[in-house]
Amino acid sequence: MTRPVHSPKPTQYLAFDFGLKRIGVAFGNSLTKTASGVSVVEAQNDEQRFDKIEKLIKEWQPEGLVVGVPRQADGADNELTARCERFARQLEGRFSLPCARVDERYTSAIMESCMGGKAARENKGRVDMGSACLILEQFFLEGR
């Protein structure tokens, strides 16, 4: 007698490419291991920023969050590393969801290169969403 094969339930994630002006957001799940850009969060202050993120969390209902953490080429912290770590802790505290961190070195540069220089400069939001996709796909590649 054969047993039915039960696939594990896919886990859904929202990933964030944190920036001082904009935050790119992507959605994906652990079954397909793909990500799609869903939004760019722009806000004047933290409260507005987290209100917009709360709406996205209610809409997409992720079971986990992923934040890209930038580093220097040699792996050392850069000027945004601490801000991204703080953002990840705030997400965990506000939304009671686990928040993984992923090394996001070069994601924005890769997206800008893929889009072409002028197109990337004219549409930073698409670069941010694309970077969030790369962050989430890296998370899946790492098998987490």
C-alpha positions, -999 to 999 in steps of 0.1 A, spaced: 0 0 0 14 34 -9 10 64 12 -1 97 -2 27 122 -5 20 153 15 38 184 4 48 208 31 26 238 33 43 267 15 54 295 38 47 330 25 71 359 30 73 396 25 108 409 18 120 445 22 148 464 6 152 492 32 162 527 21 161 561 37 137 574 10 119 542 -2 114 506 8 110 481 -19 86 452 -10 84 417 -26 62 387 -19 70 350 -24 65 316 -10 88 287 -1 72 263 -26 79 282 -58 109 299 -44 101 330 -65 94 365 -56 73 393 -72 75 430 -64 44 443 -48 50 478 -36 73 507 -28 67 523 6 74 560 7 66 580 38 76 612 56 82 594 90 84 560 107 47 561 118 35 565 82 60 540 70 48 513 94 11 521 88 17 513 51 37 482 59 9 471 83 -16 473 53 7 452 32 10 426 59 -28 424 63 -32 421 25 -5 395 19 -7 377 52 30 365 53 42 340 79 76 355 79 95 386 69 129 391 53 151 422 54 181 428 32 211 441 52 238 459 33 275 453 39 308 465 24 324 443 -3 346 428 25 316 419 47 321 448 71 292 470 82 284 501 62 264 533 70 230 516 65 237 482 82 226 494 117 195 511 103 185 479 85 190 458 116 169 483 136 142 482 109 141 444 111 138 445 149 110 470 146 91 447 122 95 418 146 82 438 175 53 455 158 40 426 138 50 396 159 65 378 129 99 362 125 122 384 105 152 369 87 182 390 76 199 384 42 231 399 29 220 423 2 253 434 -12 250 445 -48 212 439 -52 205 475 -62 235 476 -85 224 443 -101 189 457 -107 202 490 -121 224 471 -145 195 449 -156 173 479 -162 199 500 -179 213 532 -164 188 558 -176 157 536 -170 170 528 -135 176 564 -126 141 574 -138 123 547 -119 140 541 -86 108 524 -72 112 496 -97 148 492 -87 137 490 -50 110 464 -57 134 444 -79 160 445 -51 134 432 -27 128 403 -51 165 395 -52 167 396 -14 138 371 -11 152 348 -38 186 348 -20 168 338 12 152 309 -7 185 299 -23 201 298 12 175 271 21 161 290 50 
